[in-house]
Amino acid sequence: MRGKGSGFPVDPAVPLPVEKLAGKADYDPNDLSWEMIIAAMLKILAYDRDFEHNEYYRQFIKAVKPDLFKEMTQVGIFKASNKDFAIAEEIFMALEGLNPDDIPNMLNLARVYEEHAKSLKESGDDCCEEEYSDKAYNTYKRALEKDPLYADTHFYAGAFYLNQSNYAKAREHLSDYISLGNNEERKAAAQEIIDKLDSHDLADTMFSEAYDYIRMDMLDKGIERIKEFIKDHEDIWNGWFVLGWGYRKAGRYAEGKEAFLKAQKCGCDTVDLLNELAVCCMETGDLELAEKCLKDALYKDSENSRILINFGLLCIKKGDKEQAESFFRTALEFDPDNKYAKKYLEDLE
């Protein structure tokens, strides 16, 4: 080993971790390879940031595999594009452990968390969706603490908060990007979003508070707060949508349906609105409108497993179990781990 470390002084006093080969219960010294050692080091760097030998492992990896950071970054991006989120997350976590000061890697990790959260939301797993949204938030926070003047962090954090409907924070970070960034196309896009937020008063504290209350299941407070916002912004669909969301979470489906219809009348035609309205319609017995909403939603996003599952539930309400099974199985084709599709199929059996 002393002759293979690219000049790196191997310290016999430091234990080297080894990743076991798949399918072998015990470690066999004859199987030892650099890859097994490096893989185990990366695992420790990913999950145990305070391990006493981490700095030694960083130096070891950089000496033995100097191009590893670049190579693994490409693999992580590829895995994320194929929705192999667990592998992509572990790769970027390991790379953060390997180089804790690399901001672009932290942004890659945050964006993977965002995409994973989006996928979970589409599958109907709201609890896990919040978990991964929180992970994205904490990763952006770490990046900003490392370097508050790194422009791209503000751009992606602004987009993150925009998707979270935290318009005040979105505006703040997008404004910072305009001040710090040098990509004119992104600056123009950021300014366009800010102008829209300002024209609709969506960065209003009252709106953000209402959204946060409902997200945290403090539904009565959230509903009352968003009603106050709507008093002065009756023609803005975002307020009506959040009100409908609060009513739906509270099981007040008739009121939710009314709020979503008003959001639709004000110009909202998103997949989320159509899906939420369909749920309220199913619960209030308006199966015809529910079906229309789900058809429109599927036209916009034919691979959205949440819509497919709701279509299956609609079929059950209409007494067509065979068609319901077809929708649940299609949802599993797009999202093989969807626990709701699996549960509903078991219930049908």
GIMO-V724539 format. One record per residue. N is the residue number from 0. OMEGA is omega in radians with two decimals (NA if undefined). NEAR is the number of other C-alpha atoms within 8 Angstrom. D_CENTER is the distance of its C-alpha to the mean C-alpha in Angstrom with 1 decimal. Layout:
BEGIN
n:N omega:OMEGA near:NEAR d_center:D_CENTER
n:N omega:OMEGA near:NEAR d_center:D_CENTER
END
This chain:
BEGIN
n:0 omega:-3.11 near:5 d_center:42.5
n:1 omega:-3.10 near:7 d_center:44.4
n:2 omega:-3.03 near:6 d_center:45.1
n:3 omega:-3.03 near:7 d_center:41.6
n:4 omega:-3.14 near:12 d_center:39.5
n:5 omega:-3.14 near:7 d_center:40.1
n:6 omega:-3.14 near:7 d_center:42.2
n:7 omega:-3.11 near:9 d_center:39.8
n:8 omega:3.12 near:6 d_center:41.9
n:9 omega:-3.12 near:7 d_center:40.8
n:10 omega:-3.12 near:5 d_center:41.5
n:11 omega:-3.12 near:5 d_center:42.8
n:12 omega:-3.12 near:4 d_center:42.1
n:13 omega:-3.14 near:6 d_center:38.3
n:14 omega:3.11 near:5 d_center:37.0
n:15 omega:3.10 near:6 d_center:34.9
n:16 omega:3.14 near:7 d_center:32.2
n:17 omega:3.06 near:11 d_center:32.3
n:18 omega:3.14 near:8 d_center:29.8
n:19 omega:3.07 near:9 d_center:31.7
n:20 omega:3.12 near:6 d_center:32.1
n:21 omega:3.09 near:4 d_center:30.4
n:22 omega:3.11 near:4 d_center:33.0
n:23 omega:-3.10 near:7 d_center:35.3
n:24 omega:-3.07 near:5 d_center:35.7
n:25 omega:3.12 near:5 d_center:37.6
n:26 omega:3.10 near:8 d_center:37.5
n:27 omega:-3.13 near:6 d_center:40.2
n:28 omega:-3.14 near:5 d_center:41.2
n:29 omega:3.14 near:4 d_center:42.4
n:30 omega:-3.01 near:6 d_center:38.9
n:31 omega:3.08 near:9 d_center:37.8
n:32 omega:3.08 near:6 d_center:36.1
n:33 omega:-3.11 near:6 d_center:34.4
n:34 omega:-3.14 near:6 d_center:31.1
n:35 omega:3.13 near:11 d_center:31.2
n:36 omega:-3.11 near:13 d_center:31.8
n:37 omega:3.12 near:10 d_center:29.1
n:38 omega:3.14 near:10 d_center:26.5
n:39 omega:3.08 near:11 d_center:27.4
n:40 omega:3.13 near:12 d_center:27.4
n:41 omega:3.11 near:12 d_center:23.9
n:42 omega:3.12 near:9 d_center:22.8
n:43 omega:3.12 near:12 d_center:24.5
n:44 omega:-3.14 near:16 d_center:23.1
n:45 omega:-2.93 near:14 d_center:19.5
n:46 omega:-3.13 near:8 d_center:20.1
n:47 omega:-3.02 near:7 d_center:23.3
n:48 omega:-3.09 near:9 d_center:23.2
n:49 omega:-3.12 near:5 d_center:26.6
n:50 omega:-2.96 near:8 d_center:28.6
n:51 omega:-3.08 near:5 d_center:32.0
n:52 omega:-3.06 near:7 d_center:32.3
n:53 omega:-3.12 near:11 d_center:29.0
n:54 omega:3.08 near:7 d_center:30.8
n:55 omega:-3.14 near:7 d_center:33.3
n:56 omega:3.11 near:9 d_center:30.7
n:57 omega:-3.13 near:10 d_center:29.1
n:58 omega:-3.14 near:9 d_center:32.6
n:59 omega:-3.09 near:10 d_center:33.4
n:60 omega:-3.11 near:11 d_center:30.4
n:61 omega:3.11 near:10 d_center:31.0
n:62 omega:-3.07 near:11 d_center:34.7
n:63 omega:-3.10 near:9 d_center:34.4
n:64 omega:-3.06 near:7 d_center:31.4
n:65 omega:-3.13 near:8 d_center:31.3
n:66 omega:-3.02 near:7 d_center:29.1
n:67 omega:-3.10 near:9 d_center:26.5
n:68 omega:-3.13 near:8 d_center:23.9
n:69 omega:-3.11 near:7 d_center:24.1
n:70 omega:-3.11 near:8 d_center:24.2
n:71 omega:3.08 near:10 d_center:21.3
n:72 omega:3.12 near:12 d_center:19.1
n:73 omega:3.11 near:8 d_center:20.1
n:74 omega:-3.14 near:9 d_center:19.4
n:75 omega:3.12 near:13 d_center:15.9
n:76 omega:3.12 near:10 d_center:15.1
n:77 omega:-3.14 near:8 d_center:16.9
n:78 omega:3.13 near:12 d_center:15.1
n:79 omega:3.14 near:11 d_center:11.6
n:80 omega:3.10 near:7 d_center:13.3
n:81 omega:3.13 near:6 d_center:14.6
n:82 omega:2.98 near:7 d_center:11.4
n:83 omega:-2.94 near:9 d_center:13.0
n:84 omega:-3.09 near:11 d_center:10.0
n:85 omega:3.14 near:6 d_center:12.2
n:86 omega:3.14 near:9 d_center:14.8
n:87 omega:3.13 near:15 d_center:12.9
n:88 omega:-3.12 near:12 d_center:11.5
n:89 omega:3.12 near:9 d_center:15.1
n:90 omega:-3.09 near:12 d_center:16.7
n:91 omega:3.03 near:14 d_center:15.0
n:92 omega:3.11 near:12 d_center:15.7
n:93 omega:3.14 near:14 d_center:19.2
n:94 omega:3.05 near:16 d_center:19.7
n:95 omega:3.07 near:14 d_center:18.8
n:96 omega:-3.14 near:11 d_center:21.4
n:97 omega:-3.13 near:9 d_center:23.7
n:98 omega:-3.02 near:8 d_center:23.4
n:99 omega:-3.07 near:7 d_center:22.0
n:100 omega:-3.10 near:6 d_center:22.9
n:101 omega:-3.09 near:8 d_center:21.2
n:102 omega:3.12 near:10 d_center:18.8
n:103 omega:3.10 near:6 d_center:17.6
n:104 omega:3.11 near:11 d_center:16.5
n:105 omega:3.11 near:13 d_center:14.5
n:106 omega:3.05 near:13 d_center:12.8
n:107 omega:3.14 near:10 d_center:12.1
n:108 omega:-3.14 near:14 d_center:10.6
n:109 omega:-3.10 near:13 d_center:8.4
n:110 omega:3.04 near:9 d_center:7.3
n:111 omega:3.08 near:12 d_center:6.8
n:112 omega:3.12 near:14 d_center:4.6
n:113 omega:-3.13 near:12 d_center:2.5
n:114 omega:3.10 near:8 d_center:4.1
n:115 omega:3.11 near:12 d_center:4.2
n:116 omega:3.12 near:14 d_center:2.6
n:117 omega:3.14 near:9 d_center:4.4
n:118 omega:3.13 near:9 d_center:6.9
n:119 omega:3.10 near:12 d_center:7.5
n:120 omega:3.13 near:11 d_center:8.1
n:121 omega:-3.14 near:11 d_center:10.4
n:122 omega:3.14 near:12 d_center:12.1
n:123 omega:-3.10 near:9 d_center:12.9
n:124 omega:-3.03 near:9 d_center:11.6
n:125 omega:-3.11 near:8 d_center:10.9
n:126 omega:3.13 near:6 d_center:11.8
n:127 omega:3.09 near:9 d_center:9.4
n:128 omega:3.10 near:14 d_center:6.5
n:129 omega:3.13 near:9 d_center:8.1
n:130 omega:-3.10 near:9 d_center:8.7
n:131 omega:3.01 near:12 d_center:5.5
n:132 omega:3.10 near:11 d_center:5.1
n:133 omega:3.10 near:8 d_center:8.7
n:134 omega:3.10 near:10 d_center:8.5
n:135 omega:3.13 near:13 d_center:7.0
n:136 omega:-3.11 near:9 d_center:9.8
n:137 omega:3.12 near:8 d_center:12.3
n:138 omega:3.05 near:12 d_center:11.9
n:139 omega:3.13 near:13 d_center:12.6
n:140 omega:3.11 near:8 d_center:15.3
n:141 omega:-3.14 near:8 d_center:16.9
n:142 omega:3.14 near:13 d_center:17.0
n:143 omega:3.09 near:11 d_center:18.7
n:144 omega:3.12 near:7 d_center:21.1
n:145 omega:-3.09 near:8 d_center:22.0
n:146 omega:-3.09 near:8 d_center:22.9
n:147 omega:-3.12 near:7 d_center:22.6
n:148 omega:3.12 near:6 d_center:24.3
n:149 omega:-2.93 near:9 d_center:22.0
n:150 omega:-3.04 near:10 d_center:21.3
n:151 omega:3.09 near:8 d_center:18.2
n:152 omega:-3.14 near:12 d_center:16.3
n:153 omega:3.14 near:12 d_center:17.3
n:154 omega:-3.09 near:12 d_center:16.4
n:155 omega:3.07 near:9 d_center:12.7
n:156 omega:3.10 near:11 d_center:12.5
n:157 omega:3.10 near:14 d_center:14.3
n:158 omega:3.11 near:10 d_center:12.0
n:159 omega:-3.13 near:10 d_center:9.0
n:160 omega:3.09 near:12 d_center:11.5
n:161 omega:3.11 near:11 d_center:12.8
n:162 omega:3.11 near:7 d_center:9.7
n:163 omega:-3.08 near:7 d_center:10.0
n:164 omega:3.01 near:8 d_center:13.7
n:165 omega:-2.94 near:12 d_center:14.9
n:166 omega:3.11 near:14 d_center:17.4
n:167 omega:3.12 near:11 d_center:19.7
n:168 omega:3.10 near:11 d_center:17.4
n:169 omega:-3.14 near:14 d_center:16.2
n:170 omega:-3.12 near:13 d_center:19.9
n:171 omega:-3.08 near:9 d_center:20.8
n:172 omega:3.11 near:12 d_center:18.6
n:173 omega:3.06 near:15 d_center:19.5
n:174 omega:3.11 near:11 d_center:23.1
n:175 omega:3.12 near:10 d_center:22.9
n:176 omega:3.14 near:14 d_center:21.7
n:177 omega:3.12 near:11 d_center:24.7
n:178 omega:-3.00 near:6 d_center:26.9
n:179 omega:-2.99 near:9 d_center:25.8
n:180 omega:3.11 near:10 d_center:24.5
n:181 omega:3.08 near:6 d_center:26.9
n:182 omega:-3.01 near:6 d_center:25.0
n:183 omega:3.14 near:7 d_center:26.9
n:184 omega:3.11 near:6 d_center:24.7
n:185 omega:3.13 near:7 d_center:21.6
n:186 omega:3.12 near:12 d_center:23.8
n:187 omega:3.12 near:8 d_center:25.1
n:188 omega:3.12 near:8 d_center:21.7
n:189 omega:3.14 near:13 d_center:20.8
n:190 omega:3.11 near:11 d_center:24.2
n:191 omega:3.12 near:8 d_center:23.9
n:192 omega:-3.14 near:9 d_center:20.8
n:193 omega:3.14 near:11 d_center:22.7
n:194 omega:-3.14 near:8 d_center:25.7
n:195 omega:3.11 near:8 d_center:24.0
n:196 omega:-3.11 near:12 d_center:22.5
n:197 omega:-3.10 near:9 d_center:26.0
n:198 omega:-3.13 near:7 d_center:27.8
n:199 omega:-3.11 near:8 d_center:26.0
n:200 omega:-3.08 near:7 d_center:25.9
n:201 omega:3.06 near:10 d_center:22.1
n:202 omega:3.11 near:13 d_center:22.0
n:203 omega:-3.13 near:9 d_center:24.4
n:204 omega:-3.11 near:7 d_center:23.9
n:205 omega:3.13 near:10 d_center:24.8
n:206 omega:-3.11 near:13 d_center:21.9
n:207 omega:3.13 near:13 d_center:19.4
n:208 omega:3.13 near:10 d_center:21.2
n:209 omega:3.14 near:15 d_center:21.2
n:210 omega:-3.11 near:13 d_center:17.5
n:211 omega:3.11 near:9 d_center:17.0
n:212 omega:-3.11 near:12 d_center:19.8
n:213 omega:3.11 near:14 d_center:18.5
n:214 omega:-3.12 near:7 d_center:15.0
n:215 omega:3.11 near:7 d_center:17.0
n:216 omega:2.98 near:7 d_center:19.3
n:217 omega:-2.85 near:9 d_center:22.2
n:218 omega:-3.12 near:13 d_center:22.9
n:219 omega:3.11 near:6 d_center:26.5
n:220 omega:-3.12 near:10 d_center:25.9
n:221 omega:-3.13 near:15 d_center:23.0
n:222 omega:3.14 near:13 d_center:25.1
n:223 omega:-3.12 near:9 d_center:28.1
n:224 omega:-3.11 near:12 d_center:26.3
n:225 omega:3.05 near:15 d_center:24.8
n:226 omega:3.10 near:10 d_center:28.3
n:227 omega:3.11 near:9 d_center:29.7
n:228 omega:-3.08 near:11 d_center:27.5
n:229 omega:-3.13 near:11 d_center:28.4
n:230 omega:-3.12 near:7 d_center:32.1
n:231 omega:-3.07 near:6 d_center:32.0
n:232 omega:-3.06 near:9 d_center:29.4
n:233 omega:-3.07 near:9 d_center:30.4
n:234 omega:-3.13 near:5 d_center:29.7
n:235 omega:-3.02 near:11 d_center:26.0
n:236 omega:-3.06 near:14 d_center:23.7
n:237 omega:3.13 near:8 d_center:20.8
n:238 omega:3.12 near:15 d_center:22.9
n:239 omega:3.13 near:14 d_center:24.0
n:240 omega:-3.13 near:12 d_center:20.6
n:241 omega:3.09 near:11 d_center:19.5
n:242 omega:3.11 near:13 d_center:22.9
n:243 omega:3.11 near:14 d_center:22.5
n:244 omega:3.12 near:11 d_center:19.1
n:245 omega:3.11 near:13 d_center:21.0
n:246 omega:-3.13 near:14 d_center:24.0
n:247 omega:3.12 near:12 d_center:22.0
n:248 omega:3.13 near:9 d_center:20.4
n:249 omega:-3.13 near:7 d_center:24.0
n:250 omega:3.13 near:6 d_center:25.5
n:251 omega:-2.91 near:9 d_center:27.5
n:252 omega:3.14 near:12 d_center:26.9
n:253 omega:3.11 near:9 d_center:29.9
n:254 omega:3.09 near:9 d_center:29.0
n:255 omega:3.12 near:16 d_center:25.4
n:256 omega:-3.13 near:12 d_center:26.8
n:257 omega:-3.13 near:9 d_center:29.1
n:258 omega:3.14 near:12 d_center:26.4
n:259 omega:3.10 near:14 d_center:24.2
n:260 omega:3.10 near:9 d_center:27.3
n:261 omega:3.08 near:10 d_center:28.1
n:262 omega:3.12 near:15 d_center:24.7
n:263 omega:3.13 near:11 d_center:25.5
n:264 omega:-3.14 near:8 d_center:28.9
n:265 omega:3.02 near:9 d_center:27.6
n:266 omega:3.13 near:7 d_center:25.8
n:267 omega:3.12 near:10 d_center:22.3
n:268 omega:-3.10 near:7 d_center:21.8
n:269 omega:3.07 near:7 d_center:18.0
n:270 omega:3.14 near:9 d_center:16.7
n:271 omega:3.13 near:6 d_center:15.3
n:272 omega:-3.11 near:12 d_center:18.8
n:273 omega:-3.14 near:13 d_center:20.6
n:274 omega:3.14 near:13 d_center:18.7
n:275 omega:3.12 near:11 d_center:19.2
n:276 omega:3.13 near:14 d_center:22.8
n:277 omega:3.12 near:13 d_center:23.4
n:278 omega:-3.14 near:10 d_center:22.6
n:279 omega:3.12 near:14 d_center:25.0
n:280 omega:3.11 near:15 d_center:27.6
n:281 omega:-3.09 near:11 d_center:27.6
n:282 omega:3.13 near:8 d_center:28.1
n:283 omega:3.05 near:8 d_center:30.9
n:284 omega:3.12 near:6 d_center:32.6
n:285 omega:-3.03 near:9 d_center:32.0
n:286 omega:-3.14 near:9 d_center:31.1
n:287 omega:3.12 near:6 d_center:32.3
n:288 omega:3.10 near:9 d_center:29.9
n:289 omega:-3.14 near:15 d_center:27.0
n:290 omega:3.13 near:11 d_center:27.9
n:291 omega:-3.13 near:8 d_center:28.1
n:292 omega:-3.11 near:12 d_center:24.7
n:293 omega:3.08 near:14 d_center:23.1
n:294 omega:3.12 near:8 d_center:25.2
n:295 omega:-3.14 near:9 d_center:24.1
n:296 omega:3.13 near:14 d_center:20.4
n:297 omega:3.09 near:12 d_center:21.0
n:298 omega:3.13 near:7 d_center:22.9
n:299 omega:-3.07 near:7 d_center:20.0
n:300 omega:-3.01 near:8 d_center:17.5
n:301 omega:-3.11 near:7 d_center:19.6
n:302 omega:-3.12 near:8 d_center:17.0
n:303 omega:-3.03 near:12 d_center:14.8
n:304 omega:3.12 near:14 d_center:15.6
n:305 omega:3.11 near:11 d_center:15.3
n:306 omega:3.13 near:12 d_center:18.0
n:307 omega:3.13 near:14 d_center:20.0
n:308 omega:3.11 near:13 d_center:20.0
n:309 omega:3.07 near:11 d_center:21.2
n:310 omega:3.08 near:12 d_center:23.8
n:311 omega:3.12 near:14 d_center:24.9
n:312 omega:3.08 near:9 d_center:25.3
n:313 omega:3.12 near:13 d_center:27.3
n:314 omega:3.09 near:12 d_center:29.5
n:315 omega:3.13 near:10 d_center:30.3
n:316 omega:3.13 near:7 d_center:31.3
n:317 omega:3.08 near:6 d_center:33.5
n:318 omega:-3.12 near:6 d_center:35.0
n:319 omega:-3.08 near:9 d_center:33.8
n:320 omega:3.14 near:9 d_center:32.5
n:321 omega:3.12 near:6 d_center:32.9
n:322 omega:3.11 near:9 d_center:30.7
n:323 omega:3.13 near:14 d_center:28.1
n:324 omega:-3.14 near:11 d_center:28.1
n:325 omega:3.13 near:9 d_center:27.6
n:326 omega:-3.13 near:12 d_center:24.4
n:327 omega:3.13 near:15 d_center:23.0
n:328 omega:3.09 near:10 d_center:24.0
n:329 omega:3.09 near:10 d_center:22.5
n:330 omega:3.12 near:17 d_center:19.1
n:331 omega:3.08 near:13 d_center:19.6
n:332 omega:-3.14 near:7 d_center:20.5
n:333 omega:-3.09 near:9 d_center:17.2
n:334 omega:-3.02 near:9 d_center:15.3
n:335 omega:-3.11 near:7 d_center:17.9
n:336 omega:-3.07 near:5 d_center:16.2
n:337 omega:-3.05 near:10 d_center:15.8
n:338 omega:-3.13 near:6 d_center:17.8
n:339 omega:3.10 near:9 d_center:18.7
n:340 omega:3.12 near:12 d_center:20.3
n:341 omega:-3.12 near:10 d_center:22.1
n:342 omega:-3.10 near:8 d_center:23.4
n:343 omega:3.08 near:9 d_center:24.7
n:344 omega:3.09 near:11 d_center:26.4
n:345 omega:3.14 near:7 d_center:28.1
n:346 omega:3.13 near:6 d_center:29.2
n:347 omega:-3.14 near:7 d_center:30.8
n:348 omega:NA near:4 d_center:32.7
END
